Each structure stands twice: as structure tokens, then as C-alpha cells.
């Protein structure tokens, strides 16, 4: 049985249609063409205009996982972060099938092995005809990792060379839906606890870079249910929704 048939058979049981394309601009963008039709899983062999957080380019050569889901959105806006958390948790669990390394989540949506980024996540809520839809996107470096000036990257094959892309892709999809079951069961606290257990820098002093490019040294005290981080600065607590953790603590 071919990979396409195996994945399609699995997704059909979840009431999701598979779209597999050799090349797309971005799965996050191209999947929007199907809003309103049905639940969709879009897989691309490569992206020529992959999108990362804050509009950054996600370099997307063949051999890695580029995947987006399109669902009807039935959570409140306040619970939006749960989808990011479920996706991050599923990637960590998926990677643990293959390697025994320090796999961690760098808030809010990066997955690292040791100090190198291996995966990124995006979620977006789209409104059409007065109805909300959710798009979840993930990019995971399997066979190769791009060279990025701002941070280190890695790929799964650096840690485990005995990999078949087809098996890895199917396992990632299966693992995602194992974690997604917690959304359906409304096990929201369990989802957040799993995220925090994998979260890098929790309970440590860090530098954060704010949207105004101001850098602050703060203590990362907790993760709030809405996905913001609770930090302490000069004895005062504050919740931060938008920032980037930078590693150089001076």
C-alpha cells in the first residue's frame, strides 16, 4: 500500500480530505483556497514561499515535512493557543519516537533539539461567510536543515540516519491526532501542562525582545492559559503576549 493511500485512509476516518502537491507557494496560504469545502490536510513536497513567524521566510527544500490542516474552528478565541500547544506537543512526541535528545519548545512556537531549531508552527483563524476556520501549519526538518544567520538549525537525520520519509510523515500525522484528541475531550489543562513540561527556559532568567525592539532581562515565571508568558521584572509581574526569547543573557 502506497504512502498516499495509507495517509488518505487514516485521514478519511478523521473526516479529513488529503491534498498532496509537489510544489506550493505556502501550504498556509494555498490551503485557504479550500475554505468552506471540508476539513483538509495539505502536504507539499516543497514550498517556494514558505512563511515563518512574523512573516519571516521558511526555507523549504524537498525532503522535509510541510503540512497544514484546515478545520472548522469551534473553540473560543481565548482558547486559540491550545491549538499551538497541541501541535508543539505532538511534534515533541513524534521526535521522541526516533531520538533520545533534549527536545524542547521555545515559546511560543519553535521546537528545538538542544540549541538548534528543527521545527516551527503557525496557527491562523480565518473568517469567511461569518464562520471561523482554523489553519494549523508545521514545518519539520527531516532530511536537511537550512543555514540561517540568526539561529542554529538541525534535521532529524543528523540524529537518526535510518529514516524513511514516508514512514516519518505518516507517524507525524498519526501523532498529531493522538494529541488533538485532548481538544475534543476538553482536556485543556493537560495540554498546557504537557507544553510547560517541554518548555525551554521556564523558571529561568531570560532576555526577551519586544515588538518595539527593546530588549529586557526578565524571569520567566509561568505560561498562562492564553499562551502569554508571565514574567517578573524588578519585582513586578507582567503577562507578555508578543515577544521573542533571545538566548544571549548578559
C-alpha positions as CSV (number, residue, x, y, z in Angstrom):
1,X,0.0,0.0,0.0
2,X,1.5,3.4,-1.0
3,X,2.1,6.2,1.4
4,X,-0.6,8.3,-0.2
5,X,-3.2,5.6,0.3
6,X,-2.2,4.9,3.9
7,X,-2.4,8.6,4.8
8,X,-5.7,9.1,2.9
9,X,-7.2,6.0,4.6
10,X,-6.2,7.3,8.0
11,X,-7.5,10.9,7.4
12,X,-10.8,9.6,5.9
13,X,-11.5,8.1,9.3
14,X,-11.0,11.5,10.8
15,X,-13.4,13.1,8.2
16,X,-10.5,14.9,6.6
17,X,-9.6,15.1,2.9
18,X,-6.0,14.8,1.7
19,X,-4.4,17.2,-0.8
20,X,-0.8,16.3,-1.8
21,X,1.1,18.7,-4.0
22,X,4.6,18.5,-5.3
23,X,5.2,22.3,-5.1
24,X,3.3,25.1,-3.5
25,X,4.0,28.7,-2.5
26,X,3.0,28.0,1.1
27,X,0.7,25.4,2.5
28,X,-0.6,28.0,5.0
29,X,-1.7,30.2,2.0
30,X,-2.7,27.6,-0.6
31,X,-5.0,25.7,1.8
32,X,-7.2,28.8,2.1
33,X,-8.5,28.1,-1.4
34,X,-10.4,25.2,0.1
35,X,-12.1,27.1,3.0
36,X,-15.7,26.2,3.2
37,X,-15.4,22.8,1.4
38,X,-14.4,20.4,4.1
39,X,-11.7,19.6,6.6
40,X,-8.4,19.4,4.7
41,X,-4.8,18.2,5.2
42,X,-2.4,19.7,2.7
43,X,1.0,18.2,2.3
44,X,3.7,19.7,0.0
45,X,7.0,18.2,-1.1
46,X,8.4,21.7,-1.2
47,X,7.4,25.3,-0.7
48,X,8.8,28.2,-2.7
49,X,7.4,30.9,-0.5
50,X,7.2,29.2,2.9
51,X,6.2,31.5,5.8
52,X,7.5,31.6,9.3
53,X,6.5,33.6,12.3
54,X,6.3,37.4,11.9
55,X,6.3,37.0,8.1
56,X,9.8,35.5,8.0
57,X,10.6,33.2,5.2
58,X,10.6,29.4,6.0
59,X,13.2,27.8,3.7
60,X,11.6,24.7,2.3
61,X,13.6,22.2,0.2
62,X,12.4,18.8,-0.6
63,X,12.8,16.0,2.0
64,X,11.2,17.8,4.9
65,X,7.6,17.9,6.2
66,X,5.5,20.9,5.1
67,X,1.9,20.3,6.2
68,X,-1.2,22.3,7.0
69,X,-4.6,21.4,8.4
70,X,-7.8,23.3,7.8
71,X,-10.6,22.8,10.3
72,X,-13.9,24.3,11.3
73,X,-13.0,26.4,14.4
74,X,-15.2,25.6,17.4
75,X,-13.1,27.0,20.3
76,X,-13.3,30.4,21.8
77,X,-10.7,33.0,20.7
78,X,-9.3,32.9,24.2
79,X,-8.5,29.2,23.8
80,X,-6.7,29.7,20.4
81,X,-3.3,28.9,22.0
82,X,-4.4,25.4,22.7
83,X,-4.0,24.5,19.0
84,X,-0.4,25.7,19.0
85,X,0.2,23.8,22.2
86,X,-1.3,20.6,20.8
87,X,0.8,20.9,17.7
88,X,4.0,21.6,19.6
89,X,3.3,18.6,22.0
90,X,2.7,16.3,19.0
91,X,6.0,17.3,17.3
92,X,7.9,16.7,20.5
93,X,6.3,13.3,20.9
94,X,6.9,12.4,17.3
95,X,10.6,13.3,17.6
96,X,10.9,11.2,20.7
97,X,10.0,8.1,18.6
98,X,13.3,8.5,16.8
99,X,15.8,10.1,19.1
100,X,16.8,10.4,22.7
101,X,17.9,14.0,22.8
102,X,16.9,17.2,24.7
103,X,13.8,18.1,22.7
104,X,12.2,21.3,23.9
105,X,9.7,24.1,23.0
106,X,11.0,27.6,22.7
107,X,8.0,29.8,23.3
108,X,5.8,30.4,21.5
109,X,6.1,28.1,18.5
110,X,9.6,26.8,17.9
111,X,10.8,23.2,18.5
112,X,14.5,22.8,19.3
113,X,16.8,19.8,19.7
114,X,19.4,21.0,22.2
115,X,20.0,24.6,21.0
116,X,19.1,24.1,17.3
117,X,15.7,24.7,15.7
118,X,14.2,21.7,14.0
119,X,10.5,22.7,13.6
120,X,8.2,25.7,13.6
121,X,4.4,26.1,14.0
122,X,1.9,28.6,12.7
123,X,-1.8,28.9,13.5
124,X,-4.3,31.3,12.0
125,X,-8.0,31.9,12.4
126,X,-9.8,32.9,9.2
127,X,-13.3,34.3,8.9
128,X,-15.4,33.6,5.8
129,X,-19.2,34.0,5.5
130,X,-19.5,34.7,9.2
131,X,-17.8,31.4,10.0
132,X,-14.4,30.8,11.6
133,X,-11.9,28.4,10.3
134,X,-8.6,27.3,11.8
135,X,-5.4,26.7,9.8
136,X,-2.5,24.9,11.6
137,X,0.8,24.7,9.8
138,X,4.0,22.9,10.6
139,X,7.4,22.6,9.1
140,X,9.8,20.0,10.3
141,X,13.4,19.5,9.1
142,X,13.7,15.8,8.3
143,X,16.4,15.3,5.7
144,X,18.1,18.7,5.6
145,X,18.2,22.0,7.5
146,X,18.7,25.5,6.1
147,X,21.5,27.7,7.1
148,X,20.1,30.7,9.0
149,X,22.1,33.6,10.2
150,X,20.1,34.3,13.3
151,X,20.0,30.8,14.9
152,X,21.2,27.3,14.6
153,X,19.2,24.6,12.8
154,X,19.2,20.9,12.6
155,X,17.4,18.0,11.0
156,X,16.2,14.6,12.2
157,X,18.6,12.6,10.0
158,X,21.5,14.2,11.9
159,X,20.4,12.1,14.9
160,X,18.9,9.1,13.2
161,X,20.1,8.2,9.7
162,X,17.8,5.1,9.5
163,X,14.7,7.0,8.4
164,X,12.2,6.6,5.6
165,X,10.4,9.8,4.8
166,X,7.2,8.0,4.0
167,X,7.1,6.3,7.4
168,X,8.1,9.5,9.2
169,X,5.3,11.6,7.6
170,X,2.6,9.1,8.4
171,X,3.8,8.8,12.0
172,X,3.7,12.6,12.4
173,X,0.1,12.8,11.2
174,X,-0.9,9.9,13.5
175,X,0.8,11.5,16.5
176,X,-0.8,14.9,15.8
177,X,-4.3,13.3,16.0
178,X,-3.4,11.4,19.2
179,X,-2.7,14.8,20.8
180,X,-5.6,16.5,19.1
181,X,-7.9,14.1,20.9
182,X,-7.3,16.1,24.0
183,X,-9.0,19.1,22.4
184,X,-12.1,17.0,21.6
185,X,-12.1,15.6,25.1
186,X,-11.7,19.2,26.5
187,X,-8.6,18.2,28.5
188,X,-7.3,21.7,28.2
189,X,-5.2,21.8,31.4
190,X,-3.5,18.6,30.4
191,X,-2.5,20.1,27.1
192,X,-1.0,23.2,28.8
193,X,0.8,21.1,31.4
194,X,2.4,19.0,28.7
195,X,3.5,22.1,26.9
196,X,5.1,23.5,30.1
197,X,6.9,20.2,30.7
198,X,8.6,20.6,27.4
199,X,9.1,24.4,27.6
200,X,12.6,25.7,27.5
201,X,13.7,28.5,29.9
202,X,10.6,28.1,32.2
203,X,11.8,29.1,35.7
204,X,14.9,30.8,34.3
205,X,16.2,34.3,33.7
206,X,16.0,35.2,30.0
207,X,16.2,38.1,27.6
208,X,13.1,38.9,25.6
209,X,13.0,41.1,22.6
210,X,9.7,43.1,22.5
211,X,7.9,44.2,19.3
212,X,9.5,47.7,19.7
213,X,12.9,46.1,19.5
214,X,13.5,46.8,23.2
215,X,15.4,44.0,25.0
216,X,14.6,43.2,28.6
217,X,16.1,40.7,31.1
218,X,13.3,39.1,32.9
219,X,12.5,36.0,35.0
220,X,10.2,33.6,33.1
221,X,7.8,32.6,35.8
222,X,4.9,30.8,34.1
223,X,2.9,30.1,31.0
224,X,-0.6,31.5,31.1
225,X,-3.6,29.5,29.7
226,X,-4.0,32.0,26.8
227,X,-0.4,31.4,25.7
228,X,1.1,34.6,27.1
229,X,4.1,34.3,29.4
230,X,4.1,35.5,33.0
231,X,7.4,37.3,33.6
232,X,8.8,39.1,36.6
233,X,10.9,42.3,36.1
234,X,12.2,44.3,39.1
235,X,9.8,42.6,41.4
236,X,6.7,43.3,39.2
237,X,4.8,40.6,37.3
238,X,3.6,41.1,33.8
239,X,2.0,39.0,31.1
240,X,3.6,39.2,27.7
241,X,1.7,38.1,24.6
242,X,4.1,39.1,21.8
243,X,7.9,38.9,22.2
244,X,10.8,36.7,21.2
245,X,13.1,34.9,23.6
246,X,16.7,35.6,22.7
247,X,19.4,33.4,24.2
248,X,22.3,35.8,25.0
249,X,21.9,36.5,28.7
250,X,24.3,39.3,29.7
